[in-house]
Structures are given as C-alpha cells and as structure tokens.
C-alpha cells in the first residue's frame, strides 16, 4: 500500500496519487453553467425591479390624490370661501388650480400651478392630474364631490 500525503498538506502543482497535478481555476463547463444561470435569473430581477418602480409610482400617485382631496375639502370648508368661488372652481376645476393651491404644501412649498406641483412631487410632465369638482349641493349647485385622479401616460416616440 502506497502512502499519500493528505490533500491539505500538498503543495500546489505537486503531483497527487495518480501523478497528475491539480490546476486551479474554472473549467469551461463551469463557466458556461454560471453564465447560463445568471442569464436565466436576469429577467426575474428586471421584472422584480419594474414591479417595485410601478408600486412606488402608484403609492406616490395615491398620496397626491389624497393631498388634492384634502386641499379641495379645506377650500370648501374655509369660511372665507364663497359659494360663488366654489361654483367658479366647479365650472372648470383644472383651470382653477389657484383656488386650492393655498391649501397644498409639498416639501414646505405652495405650488403655483399643476406643472409646479408635478415638479415638486417629482413626477414627469407625462402624468395627467384631474382635480374633480367640489360638492356644491348645499347652495343650489348641481355638482357632486368628484375625486381627483392621477393618470400616467406613456410618451410615444416617433
């Protein structure tokens, strides 16, 4: 019986029991397997990343809708707001953003316009903000409270 040195005591490059030297590094087969596994996992990571991004956009949009709803309610509840001001707002809510702007604060700043609000919130200009109407039935109006909406639109490149 031939005596061999345990593998932990061998020197690199010294012949083993069968006379072969151990080489360090990866075989081409090992490299192909690793690259294949990585290429199969990459789409899963991209899908997960896109889901996180979309969930974040949705959460920010919902927060903006809540902010706009609160601003509209504060505008309507303010004792200095006249029925005529509410009717003017309801005639074209999106053109009358300035009516509810004093009740909005984003990062401590009052937005001057819907574009300014988008910038302060970090939204691209491709999102659409619809303010909705305020309930004016208490003084013979015909508008029910209509919730604000935030819509994401994709730009089409030609």
SULCORCOR-V550343 format. One record per backbone hydrogen bond with DSSP energy under -0.5 kcal/mol. NH is the residue of the N-H (numbers start at 1). CO is the residue of the C=O. Records with the same first field share a line. If there is no record, write none. Layout:
NH->CO + CO
This chain:
9->6
10->6 + 7
13->22
14->11
16->20
19->16
22->14
31->27
32->28
33->29
34->30
35->31
36->32
37->33
38->34
39->35
40->36
41->37
42->38
43->39
45->41
46->42
47->43
48->44
49->45
50->46
51->47
52->48
53->49
54->50
55->51
56->52
57->53
58->54
59->55
60->56
61->57
62->58
63->59
64->60
65->61
66->62
67->63
68->64
69->65
70->66
71->67
72->68
73->69
74->70
75->71
76->72
77->73
78->74
81->78
82->80
86->82
87->83
88->84
89->85
90->86
91->87
92->88 + 89
95->92
96->92 + 93
97->94
99->96
100->96 + 97
101->97
102->98
103->100
104->101
106->109
107->105
109->106
111->109
117->113
118->114
119->115
120->116
121->117
122->118 + 119
123->118
127->124
128->151
130->128 + 149
131->129
136->143
139->136
140->137
141->136
146->133
147->145
149->130
151->128
153->126
157->155
